[in-house]
Amino acid sequence: QVQLVESGGGLVQPGGSLKLSCTASGLTFSRYAMGWFRQAPGQEREFVANIRWSDISTNYADSVKGRFTISRDNAKNTVYLQMSSLKPEDTAVYYCAAYYFGNSGSYKAPSSYTYWGQGTQVTVSS
């Protein structure tokens, strides 16, 4: 059974930082690109960042570029999202997701991802 478990969310002041983690089990982690998405109340789920299985290629939404960094540790089956200079508009539930290497769908589309975590809440507020 595949599981993706996120952690690290919480309440942070504007300008602060948080680091999210997502640990996978039940799959061959190195065969999956990993993505982070977020969903604010009343909004659609949106792409935040992704990282290929080789850890060479990363992609970011324009709204987080320069502030967020995605990384992965294949030995630990874990993907991270380091978030800095957080803004109130970053408030959302953050989800990690796994994209199988044989897939051809857009890495920005939630429908391209096979497995999802349960989400972790990030609230940016003073």
C-alpha positions in Angstrom: 0.0 0.0 0.0 1.4 3.3 -1.1 1.5 6.1 1.5 2.7 9.7 1.3 2.8 11.4 4.6 3.4 15.2 4.9 4.6 17.0 8.0 6.0 20.4 8.9 3.1 22.6 8.5 2.0 25.2 11.0 1.4 28.9 11.8 4.1 31.3 10.8 4.4 35.1 10.6 4.7 36.9 7.3 8.4 36.8 6.2 9.0 33.6 8.1 10.1 30.2 7.0 8.8 26.6 7.1 10.1 23.3 5.8 7.7 20.7 4.7 8.6 17.0 4.4 6.8 14.2 2.6 7.9 10.6 3.2 6.8 7.9 0.9 6.4 4.2 1.4 5.1 1.3 -0.7 6.6 2.5 -3.9 10.0 2.7 -5.7 10.7 6.3 -4.8 13.4 6.9 -7.4 11.0 6.0 -10.2 8.7 8.9 -9.3 9.0 12.6 -9.8 7.6 14.4 -6.8 5.4 17.5 -6.7 4.0 19.9 -4.2 0.6 21.4 -4.7 -1.5 23.7 -2.5 -5.2 24.4 -2.1 -6.7 27.5 -0.4 -10.3 27.6 0.7 -12.6 28.0 -2.2 -9.7 27.7 -4.7 -8.6 25.0 -7.0 -5.6 22.9 -6.2 -2.5 24.6 -7.8 0.9 23.5 -8.7 3.8 24.7 -6.5 6.9 22.8 -7.4 8.2 19.5 -8.7 11.4 17.6 -8.9 12.4 14.9 -11.2 13.6 11.4 -10.1 17.2 12.4 -10.9 17.1 15.4 -8.6 18.5 17.5 -11.5 15.5 19.2 -12.8 13.1 21.3 -10.8 10.2 23.5 -11.7 8.3 26.2 -9.7 5.2 28.2 -10.0 5.9 31.8 -10.7 4.3 32.8 -7.4 6.9 30.9 -5.4 10.0 31.2 -7.6 13.0 32.5 -5.6 11.2 31.9 -2.3 10.6 28.1 -2.2 13.1 25.3 -2.8 12.2 21.7 -3.5 14.6 18.9 -2.9 14.6 15.1 -2.4 16.6 12.4 -0.6 16.0 9.1 -2.4 17.8 7.2 0.4 15.1 8.4 2.8 12.2 8.3 0.3 11.5 11.9 1.3 10.8 15.1 -0.6 11.1 18.5 1.0 9.8 22.0 0.4 11.7 24.8 2.0 9.5 27.9 2.1 11.0 31.3 2.9 9.7 34.9 2.8 6.2 33.5 3.4 3.3 35.7 2.5 -0.4 35.5 3.7 -1.3 34.4 0.2 0.8 31.3 0.7 -1.8 30.1 3.3 -3.2 26.8 2.1 -3.2 23.1 2.6 -0.1 21.7 1.0 -0.1 18.3 -0.6 2.8 16.2 -1.9 2.2 13.9 -4.9 4.0 11.2 -6.9 4.3 11.3 -10.7 5.3 8.0 -12.3 8.3 8.3 -14.6 6.4 6.6 -17.5 3.7 9.2 -17.4 3.5 11.8 -20.2 1.1 14.3 -18.6 1.9 17.8 -17.6 3.8 18.0 -14.3 1.6 21.0 -13.5 -1.6 19.1 -13.7 -2.9 17.3 -10.6 -4.4 14.7 -12.8 -0.9 13.6 -13.9 0.0 12.4 -10.4 -0.8 8.9 -9.2 -0.5 9.1 -5.4 -1.3 11.9 -3.0 -0.7 12.7 0.7 -3.3 13.8 3.1 -2.1 17.4 3.2 -0.6 19.7 5.8 -1.9 23.1 6.8 0.3 26.2 6.4 -1.0 29.4 7.8 0.8 32.7 7.3 -0.6 35.4 9.6 0.5 37.9 12.1 
